[in-house]
Each structure stands twice: as C-alpha cells, then as structure tokens.
Amino acid sequence: MSKQPAKRATRTAAPRKKNVPPKNRDQKAVAGRRNAETRTATVNRATKETRIDLTLDLDGSGKVRVDTGIGFFDHMLDHIGRHGLFDLTIKASGDLHVDDHHTVEDVGICLGKAIAEAVGDKKGIHRYGFFIAPMEEALAQVAVDLSGRAATVYKAQYRGSKIGTFDVQLVEEFLRAVSLNAQMNLHVWVPYGTNNHHVAEAICKAVGKALRMAVEHDLRETAIPSTKGTL
C-alpha cells in the first residue's frame, strides 16, 4: 500500500498594515501646520510723501493686485508675488511729481515689514532660499537668509540709467528697504545681461523664487532652524 505524501502546512500571511509612508506623514504634518496658522500681514504707512496699504499672504497662489502709479514697478512687484506664490495687494500713492524714489522705497519698507510679521517665529521653515533666473541674455542669482539680521549685497550693472522713465537705481533701493525691514540677508548678483528690462526682471523673478523657498515649511524641520534656537 503506497503512502500518500504528507501535506505541507500552509501559512497564511498576516495582512500588511497600511502604514502611511514617511514622506506622506511629513506632508500631512506640514499641511497641519499650515492650516493651524495664518501667515498673513497687513501694513499701512502714511507720511507726508506717500500712503501705502499692503496685504500679504505667504501661503497664497500668486494672486497680485498692485497699483503704485509706476507702471514698471508694478510689473516687477507682479513678478515677485507671482513667482513667490504670494497673494499680494498694494495700493500706493506718492509724490510722483517729485520722482519715484519715495514711493518705491516706502513700498519696500512695507513689504519687508509684512514679510517679517507674516513669517512669525520662523519655526519649521527652510530659512534659506536661493534661485538662478535666466531672462533671455540676462542671468540673476539671488540668495536670502531670514536670519533676523539685515544685510544687502547688490551687484548688477545696467546700460544707461533708465528703463522707460524708471530709474534703474531704484531696483536696489527697493530691495535694500525690503531686506532692512524684513531683517534678512539678501544677496543679488547679475554676472551678465545687456538689456536693462531683462536684468531687472530676472532679479525680481529670482527674488520671488528665493523668498518662496525660504518661507516654505521644511518637511523635516519642526523647530526654529538655528543653533541659537531663535531668529
């Protein structure tokens, strides 16, 4: 009588737990932090020279509505907001019969103050941001550090002093005002470029992108990104 082969014992595998991958968990944590806080600011400034009303949402979608009375400047502000994905509203009036200087500088003051207010204690953000933006023949490199310390390095050369009726020196004045009032390091370098409009536009696009990176929440950082514990 032939022996039947012994049946092998079968093992039923336990169903795998549907764990959320670490990356997804991090993304959910970041989303939770974003929902728990509103990173917005409103700044109003009135002097004998200008009146500025500005609102900023760091976690917007790039909706920009600006009216400063200076067409080229509005164009540059639009680039910063759109490429930073900031919702930005600015209404400015100033002594344009004198020149554009006071209006441009005061908008920079207000934008810097709004950035400082909206970013809050800086817990969980990248802090640093950098971007290289080409604009046809021009190239702009921008780096920022939301360090709580103001410093501006601006290295850009233009051919001629104007972009239409806009004084090219005011690009630097605006960015210095932003940096000082946001209490951040801002380094701008344009190694080459021959068209004044392209140079200024590349700078403003890169500023928007670098700021976006700096203020965004880091997937791994939960504390204030500093060895001192404060910024």
TIDRENGU-555907 format. One line per 10 residues: number of its first residue (from 1); their letters; for each residue x, y, z of N, C-alpha, C. Coordinates in nm, 3 decimals, padded with zeros to 5 digits. Layout:
<rs>
NUM = a = X/Y/Z/X/Y/Z/X/Y/Z  ... .
</rs>
This chain:
<rs>
1 = mskqpakrat = 00.085/-00.118/00.000/00.000/00.000/00.000/00.089/00.123/00.000  00.070/00.208/-00.099/00.159/00.325/-00.113/00.118/00.433/-00.014  00.223/00.498/00.036/00.199/00.608/00.131/00.168/00.737/00.057  00.068/00.806/00.106/00.037/00.937/00.049/00.138/01.039/00.101  00.186/01.125/00.011/00.283/01.227/00.057/00.217/01.320/00.159  00.298/01.350/00.261/00.246/01.438/00.368/00.217/01.577/00.313  00.105/01.629/00.356/00.070/01.764/00.312/00.152/01.868/00.389  00.205/01.960/00.313/00.282/02.067/00.377/00.188/02.167/00.443  00.230/02.209/00.559/00.149/02.308/00.630/00.158/02.442/00.556  00.047/02.505/00.540/00.045/02.635/00.473/00.031/02.744/00.577 .
11 = rtaaprkknv = 00.097/02.854/00.552/00.096/02.966/00.645/00.030/03.085/00.576  -00.071/03.132/00.639/-00.140/03.248/00.584/-00.074/03.375/00.633  -00.027/03.454/00.539/00.043/03.577/00.576/-00.056/03.678/00.636  -00.012/03.739/00.742/-00.097/03.841/00.805/-00.110/03.960/00.712  -00.226/04.017/00.704/-00.242/04.134/00.616/-00.151/04.248/00.660  -00.090/04.309/00.561/00.002/04.420/00.592/-00.077/04.542/00.638  -00.020/04.606/00.735/-00.082/04.730/00.781/-00.056/04.839/00.679  -00.156/04.913/00.652/-00.142/05.020/00.554/-00.085/05.144/00.623  00.047/05.136/00.643/00.113/05.250/00.705/00.130/05.362/00.605  00.122/05.482/00.651/00.145/05.597/00.564/00.295/05.613/00.547 .
21 = ppknrdqkav = 00.344/05.617/00.424/00.488/05.636/00.404/00.537/05.759/00.478  00.665/05.757/00.524/00.717/05.871/00.598/00.701/06.003/00.525  00.723/06.003/00.394/00.712/06.128/00.319/00.570/06.182/00.328  00.471/06.092/00.316/00.333/06.138/00.324/00.298/06.188/00.463  00.355/06.121/00.565/00.332/06.168/00.701/00.387/06.308/00.720  00.508/06.329/00.665/00.569/06.462/00.674/00.483/06.566/00.604  00.432/06.529/00.486/00.350/06.624/00.411/00.223/06.657/00.487  00.163/06.554/00.554/00.043/06.580/00.633/00.073/06.670/00.752  00.193/06.649/00.812/00.231/06.733/00.925/00.248/06.877/00.882  00.311/06.896/00.766/00.330/07.031/00.714/00.195/07.095/00.683 .
31 = agrrnaetrt = 00.107/07.017/00.621/-00.027/07.069/00.590/-00.099/07.109/00.718  -00.081/07.028/00.823/-00.144/07.061/00.950/-00.092/07.191/01.007  00.041/07.210/00.997/00.099/07.335/01.048/00.045/07.453/00.969  00.032/07.436/00.837/-00.018/07.545/00.754/-00.161/07.581/00.790  -00.243/07.477/00.816/-00.383/07.503/00.849/-00.397/07.566/00.987  -00.299/07.538/01.075/-00.309/07.586/01.212/-00.269/07.733/01.225  -00.202/07.786/01.126/-00.156/07.923/01.134/-00.193/07.999/01.007  -00.213/08.125/01.021/-00.240/08.211/00.907/-00.122/08.305/00.890  -00.046/08.282/00.787/00.076/08.361/00.769/00.047/08.481/00.679  -00.024/08.574/00.735/-00.064/08.693/00.661/-00.022/08.817/00.739 .
41 = atvnratket = -00.022/08.928/00.670/00.010/09.055/00.735/-00.054/09.169/00.658  -00.089/09.272/00.730/-00.140/09.395/00.670/-00.057/09.511/00.725  -00.005/09.593/00.635/00.078/09.706/00.675/00.023/09.832/00.609  00.003/09.933/00.689/-00.040/10.064/00.639/00.061/10.168/00.683  00.101/10.252/00.590/00.203/10.353/00.619/00.161/10.484/00.553  00.160/10.590/00.632/00.124/10.720/00.578/00.225/10.824/00.625  00.283/10.895/00.530/00.375/11.005/00.560/00.334/11.125/00.476  00.408/11.232/00.486/00.382/11.348/00.403/00.417/11.323/00.256  00.490/11.214/00.232/00.535/11.183/00.096/00.455/11.072/00.029  00.409/10.974/00.108/00.342/10.858/00.049/00.234/10.806/00.142 .
51 = ridltldldg = 00.143/10.727/00.084/00.049/10.644/00.160/00.050/10.506/00.097  00.077/10.404/00.180/00.088/10.267/00.133/-00.009/10.179/00.211  -00.090/10.099/00.142/-00.175/09.997/00.204/-00.139/09.864/00.140  -00.090/09.770/00.221/-00.036/09.645/00.168/-00.087/09.527/00.249  -00.127/09.421/00.181/-00.159/09.294/00.245/-00.079/09.183/00.178  -00.038/09.085/00.259/00.048/08.976/00.211/00.002/08.845/00.272  -00.008/08.742/00.188/-00.035/08.605/00.233/00.077/08.518/00.178  00.163/08.467/00.268/00.278/08.387/00.224/00.237/08.255/00.163  00.119/08.204/00.200/00.073/08.074/00.151/-00.038/08.089/00.048  -00.024/08.189/-00.037/-00.124/08.215/-00.138/-00.100/08.136/-00.265 .
61 = sgkvrvdtgi = -00.148/08.188/-00.375/-00.135/08.121/-00.504/-00.080/08.213/-00.612  -00.025/08.325/-00.571/00.035/08.416/-00.668/-00.062/08.518/-00.723  -00.168/08.548/-00.650/-00.262/08.650/-00.694/-00.209/08.787/-00.653  -00.184/08.871/-00.751/-00.122/09.000/-00.724/-00.210/09.111/-00.780  -00.237/09.210/-00.696/-00.307/09.331/-00.739/-00.230/09.450/-00.684  -00.159/09.518/-00.770/-00.077/09.631/-00.725/-00.106/09.753/-00.810  -00.102/09.866/-00.745/-00.119/09.994/-00.814/-00.038/10.098/-00.738  00.079/10.127/-00.790/00.166/10.225/-00.726/00.174/10.355/-00.804  00.114/10.356/-00.924/00.126/10.471/-01.011/00.253/10.469/-01.094  00.333/10.363/-01.078/00.460/10.348/-01.151/00.451/10.216/-01.228 .
71 = gffdhmldhi = 00.427/10.224/-01.356/00.397/10.105/-01.435/00.504/09.998/-01.428  00.629/10.034/-01.448/00.735/09.933/-01.448/00.751/09.870/-01.311  00.737/09.950/-01.205/00.748/09.898/-01.070/00.635/09.798/-01.041  00.514/09.829/-01.085/00.402/09.735/-01.071/00.435/09.603/-01.138  00.497/09.610/-01.255/00.535/09.491/-01.331/00.634/09.405/-01.250  00.730/09.468/-01.184/00.829/09.395/-01.105/00.766/09.334/-00.979  00.677/09.409/-00.913/00.607/09.356/-00.796/00.521/09.235/-00.833  00.462/09.240/-00.951/00.382/09.128/-01.001/00.468/09.003/-01.013  00.592/09.019/-01.062/00.683/08.904/-01.073/00.717/08.846/-00.936  00.745/08.932/-00.839/00.781/08.883/-00.706/00.666/08.803/-00.646 .
81 = grhglfdlti = 00.545/08.856/-00.653/00.430/08.786/-00.597/00.396/08.659/-00.671  00.398/08.666/-00.803/00.358/08.550/-00.884/00.456/08.435/-00.869  00.585/08.465/-00.872/00.684/08.357/-00.864/00.711/08.314/-00.721  00.674/08.398/-00.624/00.682/08.356/-00.485/00.558/08.283/-00.440  00.454/08.281/-00.523/00.322/08.226/-00.488/00.266/08.296/-00.364  00.289/08.428/-00.359/00.231/08.510/-00.253/00.107/08.580/-00.307  00.005/08.590/-00.224/-00.106/08.678/-00.257/-00.068/08.817/-00.205  -00.062/08.912/-00.295/-00.007/09.043/-00.261/-00.098/09.153/-00.316  -00.140/09.241/-00.228/-00.220/09.356/-00.268/-00.151/09.483/-00.220  -00.128/09.575/-00.312/-00.063/09.701/-00.275/-00.136/09.816/-00.343 .
91 = kasgdlhvdd = -00.173/09.914/-00.264/-00.226/10.039/-00.316/-00.136/10.149/-00.263  -00.070/10.220/-00.352/00.024/10.322/-00.310/-00.002/10.452/-00.385  00.010/10.560/-00.313/00.007/10.692/-00.376/00.121/10.773/-00.316  00.188/10.851/-00.399/00.303/10.925/-00.350/00.329/11.050/-00.432  00.435/11.118/-00.395/00.471/11.244/-00.460/00.548/11.218/-00.591  00.478/11.157/-00.685/00.542/11.123/-00.813/00.579/11.247/-00.892  00.523/11.362/-00.854/00.562/11.486/-00.922/00.706/11.524/-00.885  00.756/11.469/-00.772/00.896/11.489/-00.734/00.982/11.389/-00.810  00.962/11.261/-00.780/01.016/11.149/-00.858/00.958/11.021/-00.798  01.006/10.905/-00.844/00.950/10.777/-00.799/01.012/10.726/-00.670 .
101 = hhtvedvgic = 01.118/10.792/-00.624/01.202/10.736/-00.518/01.123/10.707/-00.390  01.049/10.805/-00.340/00.980/10.787/-00.211/00.879/10.674/-00.217  00.805/10.665/-00.327/00.703/10.560/-00.339/00.767/10.422/-00.344  00.872/10.407/-00.424/00.939/10.277/-00.438/01.000/10.234/-00.305  01.069/10.325/-00.239/01.134/10.290/-00.112/01.030/10.256/-00.005  00.922/10.333/00.002/00.822/10.308/00.106/00.745/10.179/00.083  00.723/10.143/-00.043/00.664/10.012/-00.071/00.758/09.903/-00.024  00.888/09.920/-00.046/00.986/09.823/00.003/00.985/09.811/00.154  00.972/09.924/00.224/00.962/09.922/00.370/00.842/09.840/00.414  00.727/09.866/00.352/00.604/09.796/00.390/00.610/09.648/00.356 .
111 = lgkaiaeavg = 00.665/09.613/00.241/00.676/09.472/00.206/00.768/09.399/00.301  00.880/09.461/00.337/00.971/09.399/00.433/00.905/09.376/00.568  00.833/09.476/00.618/00.763/09.462/00.746/00.658/09.351/00.739  00.590/09.341/00.624/00.487/09.237/00.608/00.549/09.099/00.608  00.662/09.083/00.543/00.730/08.953/00.543/00.768/08.914/00.686  00.827/09.009/00.760/00.869/08.980/00.897/00.751/08.941/00.985  00.639/09.011/00.969/00.521/08.981/01.050/00.458/08.847/01.011  00.445/08.824/00.880/00.375/08.705/00.834/00.451/08.576/00.864  00.583/08.581/00.859/00.662/08.459/00.878/00.665/08.417/01.025  00.633/08.509/01.116/00.620/08.473/01.257/00.751/08.435/01.321 .
121 = dkkgihrygf = 00.749/08.329/01.406/00.870/08.291/01.479/00.964/08.206/01.394  00.924/08.176/01.272/01.008/08.103/01.174/01.026/07.956/01.207  00.946/07.905/01.299/00.957/07.763/01.333/00.918/07.677/01.213  01.004/07.581/01.180/00.974/07.483/01.076/00.995/07.529/00.933  01.047/07.651/00.911/01.067/07.696/00.774/01.208/07.660/00.726  01.229/07.675/00.596/01.363/07.648/00.541/01.464/07.752/00.588  01.420/07.877/00.601/01.503/07.991/00.638/01.586/08.042/00.521  01.656/07.955/00.452/01.738/07.994/00.338/01.663/07.972/00.206  01.691/08.056/00.110/01.636/08.037/-00.023/01.731/08.092/-00.127  01.731/08.030/-00.242/01.821/08.076/-00.348/01.763/08.037/-00.483 .
131 = fiapmeeala = 01.795/08.116/-00.583/01.744/08.085/-00.716/01.830/08.156/-00.820  01.845/08.090/-00.935/01.913/08.148/-01.050/01.811/08.160/-01.161  01.783/08.282/-01.203/01.680/08.306/-01.304/01.740/08.362/-01.431  01.723/08.292/-01.543/01.762/08.350/-01.671/01.647/08.432/-01.729  01.681/08.538/-01.794/01.583/08.618/-01.868/01.648/08.658/-01.999  01.627/08.573/-02.099/01.691/08.589/-02.229/01.842/08.599/-02.210  01.904/08.714/-02.240/02.051/08.720/-02.235/02.102/08.751/-02.094  02.010/08.781/-02.000/02.050/08.820/-01.864/02.033/08.703/-01.767  02.114/08.703/-01.661/02.108/08.599/-01.559/02.119/08.666/-01.422  02.029/08.632/-01.332/02.031/08.687/-01.196/02.039/08.574/-01.095 .
141 = qvavdlsgra = 02.128/08.589/-00.999/02.143/08.493/-00.890/02.107/08.563/-00.759  02.015/08.503/-00.684/01.966/08.564/-00.561/01.970/08.461/-00.449  02.019/08.503/-00.332/02.017/08.418/-00.212/01.964/08.500/-00.096  01.879/08.438/-00.013/01.824/08.507/00.104/01.839/08.419/00.226  01.850/08.485/00.340/01.854/08.418/00.469/01.768/08.498/00.565  01.660/08.438/00.613/01.571/08.503/00.708/01.631/08.491/00.848  01.743/08.557/00.865/01.829/08.539/00.982/01.793/08.628/01.099  01.709/08.730/01.076/01.685/08.829/01.178/01.789/08.940/01.176  01.878/08.936/01.077/01.981/09.038/01.061/01.973/09.093/00.919  01.977/09.224/00.906/01.965/09.286/00.774/02.102/09.305/00.711 .
151 = atvykaqyrg = 02.112/09.261/00.586/02.233/09.284/00.507/02.196/09.272/00.360  02.246/09.362/00.280/02.217/09.359/00.138/02.346/09.372/00.059  02.365/09.280/-00.033/02.474/09.289/-00.129/02.411/09.288/-00.267  02.437/09.393/-00.343/02.371/09.411/-00.473/02.476/09.439/-00.578  02.492/09.346/-00.670/02.591/09.362/-00.776/02.522/09.341/-00.911  02.484/09.450/-00.972/02.419/09.446/-01.103/02.457/09.572/-01.179  02.485/09.555/-01.305/02.521/09.669/-01.390/02.419/09.684/-01.501  02.390/09.809/-01.530/02.292/09.841/-01.634/02.358/09.925/-01.743  02.298/09.921/-01.860/02.343/10.006/-01.969/02.248/10.125/-01.978  02.290/10.236/-01.926/02.202/10.350/-01.918/02.134/10.355/-01.783 .
161 = skigtfdvql = 02.072/10.468/-01.752/02.015/10.491/-01.619/01.866/10.467/-01.610  01.800/10.440/-01.721/01.654/10.432/-01.722/01.602/10.305/-01.786  01.484/10.262/-01.740/01.403/10.163/-01.809/01.272/10.234/-01.838  01.258/10.284/-01.958/01.149/10.376/-01.987/01.173/10.505/-01.910  01.082/10.535/-01.815/01.102/10.651/-01.729/01.147/10.610/-01.589  01.169/10.482/-01.566/01.202/10.429/-01.434/01.354/10.432/-01.413  01.397/10.487/-01.301/01.539/10.496/-01.268/01.588/10.359/-01.221  01.689/10.302/-01.289/01.736/10.168/-01.254/01.793/10.161/-01.112  01.840/10.273/-01.057/01.892/10.273/-00.920/01.784/10.235/-00.819  01.659/10.253/-00.856/01.551/10.227/-00.761/01.528/10.078/-00.737 .
171 = veeflravsl = 01.577/09.992/-00.827/01.568/09.848/-00.801/01.646/09.815/-00.675  01.767/09.867/-00.666/01.849/09.843/-00.547/01.787/09.909/-00.424  01.738/10.031/-00.436/01.678/10.100/-00.322/01.559/10.022/-00.267  01.477/09.969/-00.356/01.361/09.890/-00.315/01.405/09.765/-00.240  01.502/09.692/-00.294/01.545/09.567/-00.232/01.616/09.592/-00.098  01.689/09.701/-00.087/01.751/09.734/00.041/01.645/09.762/00.147  01.538/09.831/00.108/01.430/09.860/00.202/01.361/09.732/00.246  01.339/09.639/00.151/01.278/09.510/00.186/01.367/09.434/00.284  01.496/09.424/00.252/01.590/09.348/00.335/01.600/09.405/00.475  01.610/09.538/00.486/01.625/09.602/00.616/01.503/09.576/00.704 .
181 = naqmnlhvwv = 01.384/09.588/00.648/01.262/09.577/00.727/01.216/09.434/00.747  01.257/09.343/00.660/01.230/09.200/00.682/01.335/09.139/00.773  01.442/09.214/00.800/01.554/09.165/00.880/01.609/09.035/00.820  01.651/09.046/00.694/01.704/08.929/00.626/01.829/08.966/00.548  01.911/08.867/00.519/02.022/08.883/00.427/01.970/08.866/00.286  02.012/08.955/00.196/01.971/08.947/00.056/02.094/08.974/-00.031  02.131/08.874/-00.110/02.245/08.887/-00.200/02.195/08.874/-00.344  02.228/08.972/-00.424/02.187/08.976/-00.564/02.311/08.993/-00.649  02.326/08.906/-00.747/02.441/08.917/-00.838/02.393/08.888/-00.979  02.421/08.980/-01.068/02.391/08.962/-01.210/02.524/08.956/-01.284 .
191 = pygtnnhhva = 02.572/08.836/-01.318/02.704/08.825/-01.383/02.706/08.878/-01.525  02.589/08.876/-01.591/02.585/08.931/-01.726/02.441/08.963/-01.766  02.429/09.051/-01.863/02.299/09.096/-01.913/02.317/09.231/-01.980  02.252/09.249/-02.093/02.272/09.373/-02.169/02.146/09.457/-02.179  02.030/09.399/-02.154/01.904/09.471/-02.163/01.857/09.507/-02.023  01.840/09.636/-01.996/01.805/09.681/-01.861/01.677/09.616/-01.809  01.576/09.607/-01.895/01.449/09.546/-01.855/01.471/09.400/-01.817  01.547/09.328/-01.896/01.571/09.188/-01.869/01.648/09.168/-01.739  01.746/09.255/-01.712/01.824/09.245/-01.588/01.732/09.262/-01.467  01.652/09.368/-01.465/01.564/09.394/-01.352/01.459/09.283/-01.336 .
201 = eaickavgka = 01.407/09.234/-01.447/01.305/09.131/-01.440/01.362/09.000/-01.388  01.482/08.965/-01.433/01.546/08.843/-01.383/01.568/08.852/-01.232  01.610/08.970/-01.185/01.631/08.989/-01.042/01.501/08.967/-00.965  01.394/09.028/-01.008/01.268/09.022/-00.933/01.207/08.881/-00.937  01.220/08.812/-01.048/01.174/08.673/-01.053/01.253/08.587/-00.956  01.385/08.606/-00.954/01.469/08.526/-00.864/01.442/08.560/-00.718  01.414/08.687/-00.688/01.380/08.725/-00.551/01.252/08.654/-00.507  01.151/08.652/-00.593/01.027/08.582/-00.560/01.050/08.435/-00.533  01.125/08.369/-00.621/01.151/08.226/-00.606/01.233/08.197/-00.479  01.336/08.279/-00.453/01.420/08.257/-00.335/01.341/08.278/-00.206 .
211 = lrmavehdlr = 01.257/08.382/-00.203/01.174/08.405/-00.085/01.074/08.291/-00.063  01.019/08.243/-00.172/00.926/08.130/-00.160/00.993/08.012/-00.093  01.115/07.979/-00.136/01.187/07.867/-00.077/01.216/07.893/00.071  01.255/08.015/00.103/01.295/08.047/00.240/01.178/08.038/00.338  01.060/08.083/00.297/00.946/08.086/00.391/00.868/07.956/00.394  00.890/07.867/00.298/00.814/07.742/00.296/00.853/07.652/00.412  00.759/07.570/00.456/00.785/07.477/00.564/00.873/07.361/00.515  00.971/07.327/00.597/01.060/07.215/00.570/00.991/07.086/00.612  00.998/06.982/00.529/00.931/06.856/00.559/00.989/06.788/00.684  01.115/06.820/00.718/01.179/06.752/00.831/01.201/06.843/00.952 .
221 = etaipstkgt = 01.198/06.972/00.931/01.226/07.066/01.040/01.101/07.094/01.122  01.113/07.082/01.253/00.999/07.113/01.341/01.030/07.228/01.435  01.157/07.266/01.445/01.196/07.371/01.537/01.238/07.496/01.459  01.287/07.594/01.529/01.342/07.713/01.464/01.478/07.676/01.406  01.501/07.697/01.276/01.623/07.649/01.211/01.745/07.735/01.246  01.791/07.721/01.368/01.908/07.795/01.414/01.971/07.722/01.532  02.105/07.722/01.540/02.171/07.662/01.656/02.147/07.744/01.781  02.108/07.871/01.765/02.080/07.956/01.882/01.941/07.930/01.939  01.853/07.869/01.856/01.717/07.846/01.900/01.624/07.961/01.877  01.675/08.067/01.813/01.591/08.182/01.785/01.646/08.255/01.663 .
231 = l = 01.556/08.321/01.590/01.596/08.400/01.475/01.529/08.537/01.486 .
</rs>
